[in-house]
Amino acid sequence: MGGDADAQCEFTYQPDGWEKAFRFVALRYEQPPKPADEVEQYQLFATGQYTYRVFVTDMPEPIHLVVAFYNGRAGAENLIKEANNDAGLAAHPSGRWDMNRNFFQMVMLAYNLNCWLMLFNREEQDEVATLRHTTLATARLRFLFVAAKIWSHAGRTGVSYSDQYAEKGLFGRLMDRLRGITPRGLSFAPVLVGVLT
């Protein structure tokens, strides 16, 4: 079977206008029945009982390997879509190559800082398989677009957040971890003792 699919098939087909025939791999997944008041408009090739996935490929490998390859690729495409839409990678602010190249570097820096934030926020016992990706849009709403007041008193400057700020505890923990970074030789000591596995 193709991974977790309930049924699978494959065939070779050359759609009108295509230069050659390709291998089509189709997977069918059974869906639990929905209550009558939750039934939505049907999708193309979807019924209330099944959902389908179809891959067009030139890979000769068995179906389960083709599905595994495209599953991994779909994850990468979601990350690319996020970089395009949320980080602004699709924008080309200038007609000059050097300006666009610098813009691209800044977008990638922002994207990588968001990934670093996810790792920085993890629990000590977390493993790679249990980590969930936080999109840039979500991180922006949780940690950047926040009402706050900057104050200065008796030679000290600080930031005060509203008591209604839902992420106040999490934000405080992230700031404590940031303050806990200390130099160790030519590098820095780890903030978390446990190694991510």
N, CA and C of each residue as an Amber inpcrd file, in Angstrom:
protein
   591
   0.8360000  -1.1890000   0.0000000   0.0000000   0.0000000   0.0000000
   0.8790000   1.2510000   0.0000000   0.3170000   2.3530000  -0.4590000
   1.0300000   3.6240000  -0.5270000   0.9770000   4.3530000   0.7950000
   1.8030000   3.9290000   1.7430000   1.8090000   4.5790000   3.0410000
   0.5720000   4.1950000   3.8220000  -0.2180000   5.1960000   4.2210000
  -1.3990000   4.9400000   5.0480000  -2.6870000   4.9080000   4.2410000
  -2.6190000   4.7900000   2.9130000  -3.8160000   4.7780000   2.0660000
  -4.5780000   3.4720000   2.2420000  -5.9060000   3.5450000   2.0280000
  -6.7470000   2.3580000   2.1120000  -6.7870000   1.6000000   0.7910000
  -6.5560000   2.3120000  -0.3220000  -6.5210000   1.6770000  -1.6370000
  -5.6010000   2.5030000  -2.5430000  -5.0780000   1.8440000  -3.5730000
  -4.1620000   2.5240000  -4.4850000  -4.2910000   1.9420000  -5.8810000
  -3.8910000   2.7320000  -6.8630000  -3.8180000   2.2300000  -8.2280000
  -2.8090000   3.0750000  -8.9880000  -2.4170000   2.5850000 -10.1510000
  -1.5250000   3.3530000 -11.0130000  -1.8320000   3.0210000 -12.4650000
  -1.5770000   3.9910000 -13.3280000  -1.7920000   3.7870000 -14.7610000
  -0.9340000   4.7940000 -15.5130000  -0.7200000   4.5210000 -16.7790000
   0.0290000   5.4330000 -17.6390000  -0.9550000   6.1230000 -18.5660000
  -0.8130000   7.4470000 -18.6860000  -1.7670000   8.2090000 -19.4780000
  -1.0740000   9.4320000 -20.0740000  -1.4550000   9.7620000 -21.3140000
  -0.9220000  10.9490000 -21.9700000  -2.0730000  11.9220000 -22.2230000
  -2.2250000  12.9430000 -21.3560000  -3.2880000  13.9280000 -21.5770000
  -3.0800000  14.6720000 -22.9000000  -4.1570000  15.1510000 -23.4500000
  -4.1150000  15.8840000 -24.7090000  -3.1920000  17.1020000 -24.5650000
  -2.2320000  17.2220000 -25.4700000  -1.3050000  18.3410000 -25.4520000
   0.0140000  18.0510000 -24.7540000   0.1030000  16.9340000 -24.0130000
   1.3610000  16.5880000 -23.3550000   2.2510000  15.8540000 -24.3530000
   3.5620000  16.0210000 -24.2020000   4.5050000  15.4280000 -25.1500000
   4.6120000  13.9250000 -25.0370000   4.4010000  13.3940000 -23.8410000
   4.5100000  11.9460000 -23.6550000   3.5880000  11.4970000 -22.5310000
   3.4600000  10.2070000 -22.3940000   2.6270000   9.6320000 -21.3410000
   3.4010000   9.6240000 -20.0240000   2.6750000   9.7830000 -18.9280000
   3.2770000   9.7520000 -17.6040000   2.5660000   8.7420000 -16.7320000
   3.2190000   8.3740000 -15.6700000   2.6520000   7.4550000 -14.6830000
   1.7880000   8.2630000 -13.7120000   0.5560000   7.8330000 -13.5140000
  -0.3460000   8.4320000 -12.5390000  -0.4810000   7.4510000 -11.3790000
  -0.2760000   7.9150000 -10.1680000  -0.4310000   7.1040000  -8.9590000
  -1.5550000   7.7350000  -8.1400000  -2.5750000   6.9580000  -7.8340000
  -3.7240000   7.4710000  -7.0830000  -3.8690000   6.7130000  -5.7690000
  -4.1910000   7.4430000  -4.7160000  -4.4110000   6.8710000  -3.3870000
  -5.8050000   7.2560000  -2.9200000  -6.4810000   6.3360000  -2.2500000
  -7.8060000   6.6080000  -1.7170000  -7.7970000   6.3960000  -0.2100000
  -8.3800000   7.3480000   0.5130000  -8.4540000   7.2960000   1.9670000
  -9.9210000   7.3120000   2.3860000 -10.3090000   6.3580000   3.2320000
 -11.6760000   6.3490000   3.7450000 -11.8270000   7.4370000   4.7930000
 -12.9630000   8.1200000   4.7220000 -13.2620000   9.1750000   5.6810000
 -14.3960000   8.7240000   6.5830000 -14.3250000   9.0430000   7.8680000
 -15.4760000   8.7200000   8.7270000 -16.6720000   9.5600000   8.2950000
 -17.8650000   9.0090000   8.3530000 -19.0490000   9.7810000   7.9190000
 -19.2570000  11.0070000   8.8000000 -19.6640000  12.1100000   8.1510000
 -19.9490000  13.3460000   8.8810000 -21.4350000  13.4330000   9.1840000
 -21.7660000  14.0930000  10.2750000 -23.1900000  14.3320000  10.5420000
 -23.7860000  15.1770000   9.4160000 -25.0690000  15.0230000   9.1760000
 -25.7300000  15.7050000   8.0500000 -25.5610000  17.2160000   8.1090000
 -25.5110000  17.8020000   9.3140000 -25.4100000  19.2620000   9.4070000
 -23.9860000  19.7650000   9.1470000 -22.9920000  18.8690000   9.0150000
 -21.6080000  19.2750000   8.7580000 -21.1620000  18.9920000   7.3340000
 -22.0150000  18.4350000   6.5030000 -21.6200000  18.1000000   5.1390000
 -21.4150000  19.3820000   4.3420000 -20.2390000  19.4880000   3.6920000
 -19.9180000  20.6700000   2.9080000 -20.0500000  20.3480000   1.4240000
 -19.8890000  21.3630000   0.5960000 -19.9190000  21.1620000  -0.8460000
 -18.7970000  20.2050000  -1.2310000 -19.0740000  19.2970000  -2.1610000
 -18.0830000  18.3140000  -2.5560000 -16.9360000  18.9520000  -3.3260000
 -15.7460000  18.3940000  -3.1400000 -14.5670000  18.8060000  -3.8790000
 -14.4590000  17.9490000  -5.1340000 -13.6100000  18.3650000  -6.0620000
 -13.3400000  17.5540000  -7.2370000 -12.7390000  16.2260000  -6.7920000
 -13.2550000  15.1230000  -7.2550000 -12.8040000  13.7710000  -6.9080000
 -12.9330000  13.4700000  -5.4300000 -13.8490000  14.0940000  -4.7470000
 -14.0590000  13.7790000  -3.3360000 -15.5200000  13.4310000  -3.1250000
 -15.7490000  12.4650000  -2.2660000 -17.1050000  12.1460000  -1.8680000
 -17.1490000  12.2240000  -0.3640000 -18.3310000  12.0720000   0.1960000
 -18.4310000  12.0990000   1.6430000 -17.6920000  10.9470000   2.2880000
 -17.4350000   9.8790000   1.5160000 -16.8400000   8.6810000   2.0900000
 -15.3290000   8.6060000   1.8760000 -14.8110000   9.2270000   0.8140000
 -13.3940000   9.0940000   0.4750000 -12.7590000  10.4420000   0.1450000
 -11.4360000  10.5090000   0.3550000 -10.6220000  11.5850000  -0.2080000
  -9.5310000  10.9180000  -1.0320000  -9.0130000  11.6570000  -2.0130000
  -8.0440000  11.0980000  -2.9510000  -6.8120000  11.9830000  -3.0530000
  -5.7040000  11.3390000  -3.3600000  -4.4580000  12.0280000  -3.7170000
  -3.9650000  11.3960000  -5.0040000  -3.5110000  12.2300000  -5.9390000
  -3.0010000  11.7260000  -7.2150000  -1.6620000  12.3830000  -7.4920000
  -0.6750000  11.5770000  -7.8720000   0.6510000  12.0640000  -8.2420000
   0.9000000  11.7460000  -9.7020000   1.4230000  12.7020000 -10.4400000
   1.8740000  12.4730000 -11.8090000   3.3850000  12.4480000 -11.7400000
   3.9940000  11.3500000 -12.1720000   5.4260000  11.1830000 -11.9540000
   6.0730000  10.4040000 -13.0910000   7.3880000  10.5190000 -13.1710000
   8.1410000   9.6590000 -14.0830000   9.0550000   8.7230000 -13.2860000
   8.8280000   8.6350000 -11.9760000   9.6250000   7.7610000 -11.1140000
   9.1800000   6.3100000 -11.3020000  10.1330000   5.3740000 -11.4740000
   9.7610000   3.9650000 -11.6670000   9.6310000   3.1780000 -10.3610000
   9.9590000   3.7810000  -9.2180000   9.9650000   3.0750000  -7.9370000
   8.5750000   2.5910000  -7.5480000   8.5080000   1.6410000  -6.6030000
   7.2060000   1.1660000  -6.1120000   6.3890000   2.3240000  -5.5230000
   5.0950000   2.1290000  -5.4680000   4.1870000   3.1970000  -5.0540000
   4.5410000   3.7590000  -3.6850000   4.8580000   2.9000000  -2.7170000
   5.1350000   3.4200000  -1.3690000   6.3440000   4.3450000  -1.3550000
   7.3410000   4.0880000  -2.1850000   8.5080000   4.9710000  -2.2510000
   8.1760000   6.2820000  -2.9660000   7.3370000   6.2060000  -4.0010000
   6.9000000   7.4260000  -4.6990000   6.1290000   8.3230000  -3.7340000
   5.2130000   7.7250000  -2.9640000   4.4160000   8.4940000  -2.0080000
   5.3280000   9.1150000  -0.9480000   6.2850000   8.3590000  -0.4290000
   7.2090000   8.8990000   0.5820000   7.9960000  10.0790000   0.0190000
   8.4430000   9.9680000  -1.2320000   9.1880000  11.0630000  -1.8630000
   8.3310000  12.3150000  -1.9750000   7.1080000  12.1710000  -2.4860000
   6.2500000  13.3390000  -2.6670000   5.7210000  13.8900000  -1.3480000
   5.5650000  13.0490000  -0.3280000   5.1890000  13.5520000   0.9940000
   6.2580000  14.4970000   1.5260000   7.5290000  14.1040000   1.3960000
   8.6290000  14.9640000   1.8260000   8.6950000  16.2400000   1.0090000
   8.4380000  16.1000000  -0.2670000   8.4870000  17.2660000  -1.1570000
   7.3520000  18.2400000  -0.8410000   6.1990000  17.7040000  -0.4710000
   5.0660000  18.5660000  -0.1290000   5.3960000  19.4110000   1.0930000
   6.1000000  18.8240000   2.0490000   6.5070000  19.6020000   3.2190000
   7.4250000  20.7490000   2.8350000   8.3670000  20.4830000   1.9200000
   9.2730000  21.5310000   1.4580000   8.5040000  22.6070000   0.7000000
   7.5210000  22.2060000  -0.0940000   6.7430000  23.1850000  -0.8530000
   5.9180000  24.0710000   0.0710000   5.4510000  23.5190000   1.1890000
   4.7450000  24.3530000   2.1650000   5.6710000  25.3930000   2.7740000
   6.9190000  24.9970000   3.0360000   7.8860000  25.9500000   3.5730000
   8.2150000  27.0310000   2.5530000   8.3290000  26.6480000   1.2820000
   8.5820000  27.6280000   0.2230000   7.4020000  28.5880000   0.1110000
   6.1790000  28.0390000   0.1790000   4.9830000  28.8780000   0.1150000
   4.9640000  29.8690000   1.2750000   5.3600000  29.4030000   2.4650000
   5.4110000  30.2930000   3.6230000   6.4400000  31.3950000   3.4150000
   7.6140000  31.0390000   2.8910000   8.6480000  32.0540000   2.6350000
   8.1610000  33.0650000   1.5990000   7.4390000  32.6020000   0.5840000
   6.9140000  33.5060000  -0.4430000   5.8500000  34.4440000   0.1170000
   4.8760000  33.8760000   0.8350000   3.7230000  34.6600000   1.2690000
   3.9570000  35.4320000   2.5610000   4.5070000  34.7660000   3.5870000
   4.6440000  35.3980000   4.9010000   5.9160000  36.2210000   5.0330000
   7.0060000  35.7570000   4.4430000   8.2800000  36.4750000   4.5790000
   8.5170000  37.4500000   3.4320000   7.7200000  37.3590000   2.3840000
   7.8710000  38.3060000   1.2810000   8.8930000  37.9160000   0.2390000
   9.2410000  36.6340000   0.1720000  10.2610000  36.1840000  -0.7700000
   9.8450000  36.4110000  -2.2140000   8.5430000  36.3650000  -2.4830000
   8.0690000  36.5170000  -3.8610000   8.1710000  37.9590000  -4.3520000
   8.3400000  38.8980000  -3.4330000   8.4440000  40.2980000  -3.8330000
   9.8430000  40.5880000  -4.3750000   9.8910000  41.3950000  -5.3830000
  11.1740000  41.8650000  -5.9300000  11.1170000  43.3800000  -5.9020000
  11.5980000  43.9940000  -4.8130000  11.3540000  45.4220000  -4.6080000
  12.1170000  46.3550000  -5.5530000  13.0490000  45.8240000  -6.2900000
  13.8780000  46.7060000  -7.1080000  14.1190000  46.0900000  -8.4760000
  14.4820000  46.9310000  -9.4220000  14.8920000  46.4490000 -10.7380000
  16.3770000  46.1350000 -10.7820000  17.0540000  46.3230000  -9.6670000
  18.5010000  46.0830000  -9.6040000  18.7890000  44.7440000  -8.9270000
  19.6530000  43.9730000  -9.5370000  19.9970000  42.6450000  -9.0450000
  20.5620000  42.6990000  -7.6280000  21.5120000  43.6030000  -7.3580000
  22.1350000  43.6680000  -6.0280000  21.1100000  43.9620000  -4.9370000
  20.1610000  44.8540000  -5.2360000  19.1270000  45.1790000  -4.2410000
  18.2400000  43.9650000  -3.9660000  17.8340000  43.2690000  -5.0100000
  16.9900000  42.0860000  -4.8340000  17.7440000  40.9740000  -4.1230000
  19.0260000  40.8380000  -4.4110000  19.8370000  39.8160000  -3.7380000
  19.9140000  40.1120000  -2.2350000  20.1070000  41.3780000  -1.8680000
  20.1380000  41.7520000  -0.4490000  18.7830000  41.5110000   0.2130000
  17.7130000  41.8360000  -0.5040000  16.3680000  41.6090000   0.0130000
  16.1480000  40.1170000   0.2590000  16.5720000  39.2850000  -0.6990000
  16.4400000  37.8350000  -0.5590000  17.1870000  37.3500000   0.6890000
  18.4000000  37.8600000   0.9190000  19.1780000  37.4620000   2.0990000
  18.4560000  37.8490000   3.3930000  17.8450000  39.0380000   3.4160000
  17.1240000  39.4680000   4.6170000  15.8890000  38.6040000   4.8590000
  15.1850000  38.2390000   3.7840000  14.0100000  37.3690000   3.9220000
  14.4360000  36.0140000   4.4730000  15.5130000  35.4670000   3.9550000
  15.9910000  34.1690000   4.4430000  16.4700000  34.2620000   5.8880000
  17.0750000  35.3910000   6.2570000  17.4740000  35.5960000   7.6450000
  16.2440000  35.6170000   8.5510000  15.1980000  36.3300000   8.1380000
  13.9650000  36.3710000   8.9290000  13.3530000  34.9810000   9.0600000
  13.3400000  34.2340000   7.9720000  12.7780000  32.8860000   7.9950000
  13.5870000  31.9880000   8.9320000  14.9060000  32.0490000   8.8290000
  15.7640000  31.2180000   9.6780000  15.6950000  31.6370000  11.1430000
  15.5410000  32.9270000  11.4100000  15.3700000  33.3740000  12.7940000
  14.0750000  32.8220000  13.3780000  13.0410000  32.7270000  12.5570000
  11.7900000  32.1420000  13.0320000  11.9870000  30.6600000  13.3660000
  12.7190000  29.9440000  12.5280000  13.0130000  28.5270000  12.8160000
  13.8580000  28.4120000  14.0840000  14.8030000  29.3370000  14.2710000
  15.6250000  29.3460000  15.4770000  14.7500000  29.5950000  16.7000000
  13.7700000  30.4940000  16.5640000  12.8570000  30.7780000  17.6630000
  12.1060000  29.5160000  18.0790000  11.6820000  28.7120000  17.0980000
  10.9830000  27.4690000  17.3950000  11.8870000  26.5300000  18.2040000
  13.1500000  26.4300000  17.8060000  14.0810000  25.5680000  18.5440000
  14.3840000  26.1430000  19.9260000  14.4760000  27.4460000  20.0110000
  14.7720000  28.1330000  21.2620000  13.6270000  27.9680000  22.2590000
  12.4220000  27.7740000  21.7560000  11.2370000  27.6810000  22.5860000
  10.9330000  26.2450000  23.0060000  11.6510000  25.2750000  22.4790000
  11.3050000  23.8750000  22.7330000  11.4870000  23.4900000  24.1930000
  10.7980000  22.4160000  24.5600000  10.9570000  21.8610000  25.9020000
  12.2020000  20.9800000  25.9220000  12.7370000  20.7780000  27.0930000
  13.9750000  20.0020000  27.2470000  13.8360000  18.5920000  26.6870000
  12.6680000  17.9650000  26.8650000  12.4780000  16.5740000  26.4650000
  12.0070000  16.4230000  25.0200000  11.7690000  17.5060000  24.2950000
  11.2630000  17.4250000  22.9230000  12.2300000  16.6880000  22.0080000
  11.6470000  16.0190000  21.0070000  12.4270000  15.3510000  19.9720000
  12.0440000  15.9470000  18.6270000  12.8660000  15.7160000  17.6170000
  12.6100000  16.2740000  16.2880000  11.2170000  15.9000000  15.7960000
  10.8150000  14.6610000  16.0260000   9.5200000  14.1820000  15.5210000
   8.3400000  14.8900000  16.1820000   8.5210000  15.4290000  17.3950000
   7.4060000  16.0570000  18.1080000   7.3620000  17.5710000  17.9310000
   8.3910000  18.1540000  17.3490000   8.4010000  19.6050000  17.1630000
   7.3770000  20.0050000  16.1180000   6.6650000  21.0900000  16.3870000
   5.7020000  21.6170000  15.4210000   6.2320000  22.9290000  14.8830000
   6.0900000  23.1110000  13.5860000   6.5650000  24.3350000  12.9440000
   5.6100000  25.4800000  13.2410000   6.1620000  26.6010000  13.6560000
   5.3790000  27.8150000  13.8680000   5.6180000  28.7280000  12.6820000
   4.5740000  29.0780000  11.9710000   4.7490000  29.9090000  10.7820000
   5.1450000  31.3300000  11.1780000   5.7430000  32.0280000  10.2170000
   6.1150000  33.4190000  10.4460000   4.9030000  34.2660000  10.8100000
   3.7840000  34.0330000  10.1370000   2.5740000  34.8150000  10.4110000
   2.1310000  34.6240000  11.8640000   2.1790000  33.3940000  12.3590000
   1.7810000  33.1130000  13.7350000   2.7520000  33.7450000  14.7200000
   4.0560000  33.5820000  14.4740000   5.0680000  34.1660000  15.3650000
   4.9420000  35.6860000  15.3960000   4.6650000  36.2800000  14.2460000
   4.5190000  37.7370000  14.1600000   3.3600000  38.2030000  15.0380000
   2.2430000  37.4830000  14.9730000   1.0870000  37.8750000  15.7790000
   1.3290000  37.6400000  17.2660000   2.0550000  36.5910000  17.6080000
   2.2540000  36.2450000  19.0120000   3.3260000  37.0870000  19.7000000
   4.3810000  37.4920000  18.9430000   5.5300000  38.1070000  19.6020000
   5.9130000  39.4990000  19.1010000   5.4190000  39.9170000  17.9330000
   5.8100000  41.2270000  17.4130000   4.6920000  42.2560000  17.4530000
   3.5120000  41.9010000  16.9790000   2.3980000  42.8410000  16.9710000
   1.7090000  42.8100000  18.3290000   2.4200000  43.3100000  19.3430000
   1.9460000  43.2390000  20.7090000   1.9390000  44.6420000  21.2970000
   0.8330000  45.0080000  21.9200000   0.7640000  46.3080000  22.5830000
   1.6580000  46.2860000  23.8170000   2.4970000  47.2900000  23.9410000
   3.4160000  47.3600000  25.0770000   3.7440000  48.8140000  25.3560000
   4.2980000  49.0580000  26.5150000   4.7030000  50.4030000  26.8980000
   6.1740000  50.3610000  27.2910000   6.9610000  51.2210000  26.6650000
   8.3790000  51.3360000  27.0300000   8.4740000  52.4090000  28.1090000
   9.1120000  52.0800000  29.2210000   9.2220000  53.0130000  30.3240000
  10.6800000  53.2250000  30.7060000  10.9310000  54.3590000  31.3340000
  12.2650000  54.6800000  31.8320000  12.1030000  55.3160000  33.2070000
  12.8070000  54.7530000  34.1940000  12.6870000  55.2670000  35.5650000
  13.9550000  54.9250000  36.3370000  14.4780000  55.8880000  37.0310000
  15.6480000  55.7090000  37.9020000  16.8110000  55.0610000  37.1560000
  17.0400000  55.5090000  35.9180000  18.1760000  54.9990000  35.1510000
  17.9480000  53.6360000  34.5140000  16.7690000  53.0970000  34.6570000
  16.4470000  51.8000000  34.0470000  15.3900000  51.9960000  32.9730000
  15.4760000  51.1820000  31.9320000  14.4830000  51.2010000  30.8650000
  13.8990000  49.8050000  30.7430000  12.6110000  49.7220000  30.5280000
  11.9730000  48.4170000  30.4230000  10.7650000  48.4740000  29.5100000
  10.1620000  47.3120000  29.3320000   8.9660000  47.1790000  28.5150000
   7.9050000  46.5040000  29.3670000   6.7180000  47.0750000  29.3910000
   5.6050000  46.4800000  30.1330000   4.5430000  46.0180000  29.1500000
   4.0740000  44.8030000  29.3560000   3.0180000  44.2410000  28.5250000
   1.7270000  44.1970000  29.3090000   0.6400000  44.2130000  28.5950000
  -0.6740000  44.1640000  29.2160000  -0.8430000  42.8400000  29.9650000
  -1.6090000  42.8930000  31.0410000  -1.9230000  41.6620000  31.7770000
  -2.7540000  40.7110000  30.9250000  -3.4250000  41.2520000  29.8980000
  -4.2390000  40.4310000  29.0150000  -3.4270000  39.8010000  27.8820000
  -2.1290000  40.0670000  27.8050000  -1.2860000  39.4880000  26.7550000
  -1.1820000  37.9860000  26.9910000  -1.7900000  37.2060000  26.1150000
  -1.9200000  35.7620000  26.3200000  -0.5790000  35.0420000  26.3440000
   0.4110000  35.5610000  25.6390000   1.7050000  34.8730000  25.5330000
   2.7510000  35.4610000  26.4790000   2.3210000  36.1800000  27.5110000
   3.2560000  36.8630000  28.4070000   4.2370000  35.8950000  29.0630000
   3.7440000  34.7740000  29.5550000   4.6270000  33.7920000  30.1970000
   5.6250000  33.1920000  29.2210000   5.1410000  32.8200000  28.0410000
   6.0160000  32.2550000  27.0150000   7.0480000  33.2690000  26.5570000
   6.6100000  34.5000000  26.3560000   7.5290000  35.5480000  25.9310000
   8.5970000  35.7840000  27.0010000   8.1780000  35.7690000  28.2670000
   9.1350000  35.9320000  29.3610000  10.1570000  34.8000000  29.3860000
   9.6950000  33.5800000  29.1400000  10.6290000  32.4410000  29.1140000
  11.6280000  32.5710000  27.9760000  11.1420000  32.9910000  26.7950000
  12.0540000  33.1920000  25.6680000  13.0940000  34.2610000  25.9790000
  12.6560000  35.3480000  26.6160000  13.5960000  36.4210000  26.9700000
  14.6040000  35.9410000  28.0150000  14.1670000  35.1430000  28.9800000
  15.0890000  34.5950000  29.9850000  16.1290000  33.6890000  29.3280000
  15.6780000  32.8820000  28.3590000  16.6330000  32.0210000  27.6480000
  17.6070000  32.8480000  26.8290000  17.1220000  33.9230000  26.2470000
  17.9920000  34.8080000  25.4790000  19.0420000  35.4510000  26.3800000
  18.6150000  35.9040000  27.5520000  19.5540000  36.5030000  28.5100000
  20.5340000  35.4580000  29.0510000  20.1450000  34.1740000  28.9990000
  20.9970000  33.1020000  29.5290000  22.1060000  32.6580000  28.5900000
  22.1760000  33.2060000  27.3870000  23.2470000  32.8460000  26.4560000
  24.5550000  33.4320000  26.9600000  25.5510000  32.5800000  27.1530000
  26.8480000  33.0410000  27.6490000  27.9700000  32.5290000  26.7520000
  29.0220000  33.3290000  26.5890000  30.1500000  32.8820000  25.7650000
  30.8620000  31.6940000  26.4040000  31.3610000  30.7870000  25.5530000
  32.1650000  29.6630000  26.0050000  33.2660000  29.4780000  24.9770000
  34.4280000  30.0500000  25.2540000  35.5170000  30.0020000  24.2790000
  35.1580000  30.8300000  23.0550000  35.2730000  30.2240000  21.8870000
  34.9490000  30.9180000  20.6460000  33.4890000  30.7370000  20.2470000
  32.7320000  29.9830000  21.0380000  31.3130000  29.7700000  20.7370000
  30.4900000  30.1740000  21.9550000  29.2930000  29.5930000  22.0720000
  28.4040000  29.9200000  23.1780000  27.9400000  28.6440000  23.8720000
  27.7160000  28.7530000  25.1780000  27.2090000  27.6060000  25.9490000
  25.7630000  27.3520000  25.5590000  25.3340000  26.0800000  25.5660000
  23.9400000  25.7750000  25.2080000  22.9720000  26.3240000  26.2370000
  21.8260000  26.7720000  25.7690000  20.7790000  27.2640000  26.6690000
  20.0160000  26.0950000  27.2790000  19.8180000  25.0300000  26.4790000
  19.1710000  23.8160000  26.9580000  20.1970000  22.7100000  27.0270000
  20.1650000  21.9390000  28.0830000  21.1510000  20.8710000  28.2690000
  20.8880000  19.7050000  27.3280000  19.6150000  19.3310000  27.1920000
  19.2560000  18.1830000  26.3590000  19.5200000  18.4360000  24.8910000
  20.1070000  17.4400000  24.2360000  20.3820000  17.5240000  22.8060000
  19.1330000  17.1280000  22.0390000  18.8200000  17.8720000  20.9840000
  17.6490000  17.5500000  20.1700000  17.9380000  16.3150000  19.3340000
  17.1280000  15.2500000  19.5140000  17.3440000  14.0120000  18.7690000
  16.1720000  13.7140000  17.8610000
